[in-house]
Amino acid sequence: QVQLVESGGGLVQAGGSLRLSCAASGRTFSSYAMGWFRQAPGKEREFVAAISWSGGSTYYADSVKGRFTISRDNAKNTVYLQMNSLKPEDTAVYYCAAAQRVSGSWDGMDYWGKGTLVTVSS
């Protein structure tokens, strides 16, 4: 069992930066691939970024490529999402999730956090 708790959300102006963190419980964190998803008001949940268990491979949605960076620290059981050059359309609840294999699908993940709200003002 893995429990995930996101933090770091908040209100930021367009062009600004935020770093989200996702702290995981359990001894097997380092064996899980991790992902970030988001859901904007009135929209479908969408994939944002994913990282392999070792951190050696990363994947991004086209909409965030070059602006967001996913990373992990297995010693701290934490995965991060550094978000730069934020746009109003990045406003959403951001969720982290864990899976045995890297997946860009919400349904392909095994564990999910409750989310943290990011609001980008214009």
Backbone bond lengths (Angstrom), bond angles and torsions (degrees), N, CA, C in turn:
res aa  C-N    CA-C-N  psi(-1)  N-CA   C-N-CA  omega(-1)  CA-C   N-CA-C  phi
1 Q - - - 1.465 - - 1.528 108.98 -
2 V 1.314 115.84 136.85 1.461 122.42 178.23 1.515 108.22 -126.44
3 Q 1.310 116.35 128.93 1.461 121.08 174.20 1.520 108.92 -109.14
4 L 1.314 115.94 136.98 1.460 121.95 -174.08 1.526 109.91 -123.06
5 V 1.326 115.91 133.05 1.462 120.96 179.25 1.521 108.94 -130.98
6 E 1.334 115.59 117.11 1.463 121.04 179.30 1.523 110.90 -87.99
7 S 1.326 115.18 152.84 1.463 121.49 174.20 1.517 108.64 -153.65
8 G 1.336 115.08 168.52 1.458 119.94 175.81 1.510 115.37 102.85
9 G 1.323 116.85 -4.73 1.454 118.87 178.00 1.520 111.08 -70.77
10 G 1.338 115.14 168.51 1.451 119.92 178.99 1.501 111.37 164.79
11 L 1.323 114.53 -165.45 1.461 121.97 -179.64 1.524 109.08 -102.33
12 V 1.323 115.87 131.00 1.458 121.08 179.96 1.511 108.74 -142.88
13 Q 1.323 116.29 150.53 1.459 120.28 177.44 1.525 110.27 -79.06
14 A 1.300 115.34 154.53 1.466 120.53 175.79 1.523 109.95 -55.02
15 G 1.322 115.02 137.32 1.457 120.66 -176.30 1.508 114.11 92.07
16 G 1.316 116.23 -12.10 1.454 120.77 -178.58 1.518 112.90 -84.22
17 S 1.334 114.46 -173.73 1.466 121.25 -176.28 1.518 110.61 -132.44
18 L 1.314 114.64 152.92 1.459 123.06 171.43 1.514 107.95 -144.40
19 R 1.316 116.02 152.83 1.455 120.58 171.87 1.513 109.21 -122.66
20 L 1.312 115.09 118.64 1.458 121.19 175.69 1.524 109.61 -90.39
21 S 1.311 114.34 145.68 1.461 120.96 175.33 1.513 108.97 -123.43
22 C 1.305 115.51 150.98 1.462 121.65 175.86 1.523 106.91 -135.30
23 A 1.314 115.47 109.67 1.462 120.95 179.95 1.524 109.68 -92.96
24 A 1.309 115.22 131.52 1.463 120.68 -177.40 1.523 110.84 -113.20
25 S 1.303 114.57 141.34 1.461 119.70 173.52 1.521 108.33 -94.26
26 G 1.308 116.44 165.06 1.462 119.27 177.29 1.510 112.20 99.53
27 R 1.307 115.38 150.11 1.455 121.11 -175.97 1.511 112.95 -82.37
28 T 1.322 117.15 -12.55 1.462 119.92 -171.81 1.521 112.77 -101.04
29 F 1.333 117.17 17.68 1.463 120.36 -178.04 1.517 110.93 -52.92
30 S 1.316 117.31 -43.38 1.457 120.46 -174.21 1.526 113.07 -66.51
31 S 1.316 117.83 -11.45 1.463 120.04 178.88 1.519 112.36 -93.41
32 Y 1.324 117.20 -2.85 1.460 121.35 -176.92 1.523 112.06 -103.73
33 A 1.310 115.47 138.62 1.455 120.43 164.24 1.530 107.76 -74.29
34 M 1.316 116.62 149.67 1.462 120.65 -176.74 1.522 109.85 -125.53
35 G 1.309 115.06 151.20 1.452 118.82 179.28 1.518 111.31 -142.54
36 W 1.314 114.86 158.81 1.464 122.54 171.72 1.527 108.08 -118.37
37 F 1.306 114.81 136.39 1.460 123.03 175.66 1.517 107.83 -128.42
38 R 1.316 116.97 164.96 1.459 120.05 176.90 1.508 110.16 -146.23
39 Q 1.317 114.07 155.22 1.455 120.21 176.64 1.514 108.71 -138.35
40 A 1.320 115.51 115.79 1.453 122.05 177.03 1.518 109.33 -85.84
41 P 1.332 117.01 156.68 1.467 119.84 -180.00 1.521 111.75 -55.67
42 G 1.308 116.10 127.24 1.454 121.09 177.14 1.515 115.21 75.55
43 K 1.319 116.96 8.55 1.458 119.92 -178.11 1.526 111.08 -122.36
44 E 1.323 114.41 165.11 1.458 120.20 176.94 1.526 110.48 -71.74
45 R 1.313 115.38 151.98 1.457 119.81 173.06 1.526 108.75 -66.65
46 E 1.331 116.95 141.44 1.453 119.50 -178.02 1.525 111.49 -136.41
47 F 1.310 114.00 153.82 1.453 122.24 176.87 1.525 109.76 -70.97
48 V 1.336 116.25 140.66 1.454 121.38 177.28 1.536 110.80 -114.51
49 A 1.344 116.04 -55.76 1.459 119.63 -175.99 1.519 109.05 -160.42
50 A 1.333 115.30 158.03 1.457 120.68 177.45 1.524 109.25 -146.14
51 I 1.330 114.76 158.20 1.457 120.56 -179.05 1.527 108.47 -143.84
52 S 1.318 115.36 141.11 1.457 120.03 -179.60 1.527 110.58 -71.82
53 W 1.320 116.69 170.45 1.455 120.29 -176.33 1.516 112.28 -60.75
54 S 1.316 116.97 -32.31 1.463 120.88 -178.06 1.520 112.64 -88.36
55 G 1.315 116.25 -14.74 1.459 120.59 -174.29 1.516 112.51 85.72
56 G 1.315 116.47 0.52 1.452 119.79 -175.97 1.516 114.87 -76.61
57 S 1.318 116.16 -19.40 1.471 120.52 179.62 1.516 109.55 -127.92
58 T 1.318 115.23 135.71 1.462 120.90 177.81 1.526 109.34 -131.67
59 Y 1.317 114.91 154.14 1.460 122.41 -176.03 1.523 107.93 -140.41
60 Y 1.337 115.50 143.92 1.459 120.02 -176.99 1.519 111.12 -138.46
61 A 1.315 114.54 148.49 1.453 119.99 168.31 1.528 108.08 -69.67
62 D 1.317 115.65 148.37 1.468 119.53 -179.16 1.520 111.60 -58.45
63 S 1.311 116.74 -32.23 1.468 120.68 -175.45 1.527 113.01 -68.84
64 V 1.328 117.86 -18.27 1.467 120.22 -177.64 1.522 112.52 -118.39
65 K 1.311 116.91 -5.90 1.458 120.64 -176.84 1.523 110.43 -58.85
66 G 1.321 116.46 132.22 1.457 121.70 -178.73 1.512 113.88 87.73
67 R 1.337 117.29 -12.38 1.472 120.59 179.42 1.534 111.89 -114.50
68 F 1.324 116.68 -34.50 1.464 121.85 -178.22 1.519 109.85 -107.76
69 T 1.332 115.49 148.44 1.462 121.21 176.52 1.526 109.50 -134.35
70 I 1.320 115.94 125.39 1.463 120.99 176.15 1.526 108.32 -98.50
71 S 1.318 115.89 139.71 1.462 120.84 177.65 1.521 108.49 -149.84
72 R 1.311 116.01 169.61 1.466 119.37 -179.98 1.521 109.48 -147.37
73 D 1.319 113.94 152.71 1.454 122.14 174.35 1.523 106.68 -126.65
74 N 1.307 116.29 99.36 1.459 119.68 -175.48 1.526 112.53 -67.25
75 A 1.317 117.42 -25.30 1.468 120.17 176.99 1.522 110.92 -68.49
76 K 1.328 116.38 -26.57 1.466 121.23 -179.57 1.523 112.09 -104.85
77 N 1.326 117.69 3.42 1.470 120.93 -178.66 1.523 111.60 53.09
78 T 1.308 116.73 43.13 1.455 120.62 -173.95 1.522 110.95 -136.06
79 V 1.310 115.24 140.16 1.456 121.71 172.37 1.529 107.44 -118.19
80 Y 1.309 115.74 145.72 1.468 121.79 -174.81 1.527 110.48 -122.20
81 L 1.311 114.50 156.31 1.450 121.23 169.96 1.522 107.22 -134.63
82 Q 1.326 115.57 104.84 1.460 121.28 176.24 1.524 108.00 -85.61
83 M 1.318 115.70 121.99 1.463 120.87 -176.53 1.514 109.42 -117.30
84 N 1.303 116.37 116.20 1.464 122.57 179.43 1.524 110.30 -115.96
85 S 1.301 115.09 163.89 1.471 121.29 178.57 1.519 110.80 49.48
86 L 1.298 115.93 48.55 1.459 120.62 -175.45 1.521 111.69 -65.65
87 K 1.325 114.26 145.78 1.461 122.48 -179.29 1.525 109.09 -120.44
88 P 1.311 117.65 156.42 1.477 119.19 177.21 1.531 112.26 -54.99
89 E 1.302 117.65 -32.60 1.467 120.47 -179.92 1.532 113.20 -72.48
90 D 1.324 117.19 -5.55 1.467 120.43 173.06 1.528 111.61 -83.34
91 T 1.323 117.08 -7.18 1.458 121.02 178.50 1.524 110.34 -59.47
92 A 1.331 115.89 123.79 1.458 120.94 -176.36 1.522 109.16 -177.19
93 V 1.322 114.84 168.46 1.459 120.55 165.05 1.530 106.65 -86.63
94 Y 1.314 115.61 127.75 1.456 121.39 -178.46 1.533 109.41 -104.58
95 Y 1.323 114.33 131.41 1.452 121.79 -178.38 1.513 110.44 -119.23
96 C 1.322 116.59 140.89 1.455 117.81 168.27 1.522 108.57 -103.28
97 A 1.308 114.84 157.59 1.460 121.13 -176.36 1.516 109.45 -150.67
98 A 1.315 115.52 155.92 1.459 122.14 -178.16 1.517 110.30 -125.63
99 A 1.312 116.14 146.71 1.458 120.74 179.66 1.525 109.60 -151.15
100 Q 1.317 114.80 156.42 1.466 119.28 177.08 1.527 110.96 -66.89
101 R 1.337 115.45 -29.08 1.461 120.29 178.93 1.514 108.80 -129.84
102 V 1.313 116.82 150.73 1.459 121.11 177.46 1.524 109.01 -59.09
103 S 1.314 115.30 132.47 1.461 119.96 -179.48 1.510 109.60 -145.51
104 G 1.311 115.54 143.05 1.458 121.48 174.35 1.510 111.36 -98.67
105 S 1.310 115.80 8.44 1.457 121.04 -177.11 1.526 110.45 -111.36
106 W 1.325 116.08 132.58 1.464 120.59 177.32 1.529 110.45 -57.60
107 D 1.308 116.12 -41.92 1.459 120.17 -177.95 1.534 111.97 -72.28
108 G 1.313 116.24 -14.14 1.452 120.16 178.64 1.519 113.65 -86.60
109 M 1.328 116.27 -4.55 1.452 120.59 178.99 1.528 110.01 -89.23
110 D 1.318 114.51 159.05 1.462 119.73 -177.54 1.519 113.74 -101.98
111 Y 1.328 116.52 -29.89 1.458 121.60 -178.53 1.522 108.47 -138.67
112 W 1.332 115.63 148.11 1.458 121.31 -175.83 1.524 110.23 -137.54
113 G 1.338 115.59 144.60 1.450 119.54 172.02 1.513 110.46 -85.91
114 K 1.325 116.37 -178.88 1.466 121.10 -177.54 1.511 112.75 -93.49
115 G 1.308 117.57 -10.30 1.446 120.86 172.92 1.516 114.77 99.25
116 T 1.328 114.86 157.73 1.462 122.71 174.24 1.513 107.88 -137.89
117 L 1.334 116.14 138.17 1.460 121.40 -173.40 1.523 111.09 -86.67
118 V 1.306 114.59 130.11 1.468 121.97 172.86 1.517 108.13 -116.07
119 T 1.315 116.19 125.28 1.459 121.53 178.60 1.520 108.63 -122.03
120 V 1.321 115.90 124.08 1.459 121.49 -179.61 1.519 107.97 -112.67
121 S 1.309 116.52 117.44 1.461 120.93 -178.61 1.529 110.45 -92.70
122 S 1.317 114.62 148.50 1.477 119.60 -178.37 1.513 111.19 -89.93
